[in-house]
Amino acid sequence: MMRIDELLAAIAELQRSDLEVWIEEELVAPRREAATLVFSERQCARVRLLCTLRYELDIEADTLPLVVSLVDELYDTRRRLLALTAAVTAQDEPVQAAILEAIDRAADERAE
């Protein structure tokens, strides 16, 4: 857990005004403890991602929510794919083979 001042000190390029906007736009969701905001490790990583997108990749401020939304969708898809892979791996070999065959058929149909 990191307090807002610690986060600002840890990420040199981070501007307090940008962070406040990201919190308002709910791109980052810190917890409030007493009179201060506290960021989990996950939220700190999200702030670093926002900094990279905004400051290094020069994504416009008004475009940032859309880009972050797409990144969130990508991560969610990755998480679901990993869960699906684990579920298929847990099945007996004939079931795994049937699933892989069905995937191949579906891919072939889409390619046509």
C-alpha positions in Angstrom: 0.0 0.0 0.0 1.2 3.4 -0.9 -0.1 6.8 0.1 -0.6 9.5 -2.6 2.4 11.5 -1.6 4.6 8.4 -1.7 3.2 7.5 -5.1 4.0 11.0 -6.4 7.5 10.7 -5.1 8.0 7.2 -6.5 6.9 8.2 -10.0 8.9 11.3 -11.0 6.9 12.2 -14.1 3.5 11.8 -12.4 1.7 15.1 -12.1 -0.7 15.5 -9.1 -3.2 17.2 -11.3 -3.2 14.3 -13.8 -3.6 11.8 -11.0 -6.5 13.7 -9.6 -8.2 13.7 -13.0 -7.6 9.9 -13.3 -9.2 9.4 -9.9 -12.2 11.5 -10.9 -12.6 9.6 -14.2 -12.3 6.4 -12.2 -9.3 5.2 -14.2 -7.6 4.6 -10.9 -9.5 3.6 -7.7 -7.5 4.2 -4.5 -9.0 3.5 -1.1 -9.6 6.4 1.3 -8.0 5.9 4.8 -8.8 8.7 7.1 -7.9 11.9 5.2 -5.6 10.3 2.7 -5.8 8.1 -0.4 -4.0 4.8 -0.4 -3.1 2.8 -3.5 -2.7 -1.0 -3.6 0.1 -2.6 -5.6 -2.4 -3.1 -8.4 -3.5 0.5 -8.4 0.2 1.6 -8.4 0.8 -0.5 -11.4 -2.2 1.0 -13.1 -0.9 4.5 -12.4 2.4 3.5 -13.9 0.6 2.2 -17.0 -1.3 5.5 -17.3 2.0 7.4 -17.0 3.5 5.4 -19.8 0.5 5.9 -22.0 0.2 9.6 -21.3 3.8 10.8 -20.9 5.9 8.3 -23.0 3.4 7.3 -25.7 1.8 10.8 -25.8 -1.8 9.5 -25.7 -4.0 12.6 -25.5 -5.8 13.0 -22.1 -9.3 12.8 -23.7 -8.3 9.5 -25.5 -6.8 7.9 -22.4 -10.0 6.5 -21.0 -10.7 4.7 -24.3 -7.2 3.3 -24.5 -7.3 2.1 -20.9 -10.7 0.5 -21.5 -9.3 -1.5 -24.4 -6.3 -2.5 -22.3 -8.7 -3.7 -19.6 -10.6 -5.7 -22.1 -7.4 -7.3 -23.4 -6.4 -8.3 -19.9 -9.8 -9.7 -19.2 -9.7 -11.7 -22.4 -6.3 -13.0 -21.4 -7.5 -13.9 -17.9 -10.5 -15.8 -19.4 -8.3 -17.6 -22.0 -5.9 -18.7 -19.2 -8.9 -20.0 -17.2 -10.3 -21.8 -20.3 -6.9 -23.4 -20.9 -6.7 -24.6 -17.3 -10.2 -26.0 -17.6 -9.4 -27.9 -20.8 -6.2 -29.2 -19.4 -8.1 -30.6 -16.4 -10.2 -32.8 -18.7 -9.6 -36.3 -19.8 -7.6 -36.7 -23.0 -10.7 -37.6 -25.2 -12.5 -34.5 -24.0 -9.4 -32.4 -24.7 -9.1 -33.8 -28.2 -12.8 -33.1 -28.8 -12.5 -29.5 -27.6 -9.4 -28.9 -29.8 -11.1 -30.4 -32.8 -14.1 -28.1 -32.2 -11.8 -25.1 -32.0 -10.1 -26.1 -35.3 -13.5 -26.5 -37.0 -14.7 -23.1 -35.8 -11.5 -21.4 -36.9 -11.8 -23.1 -40.4 -15.4 -21.9 -40.7 -14.4 -18.3 -39.9 -11.6 -18.4 -42.4 -14.0 -19.3 -45.2 
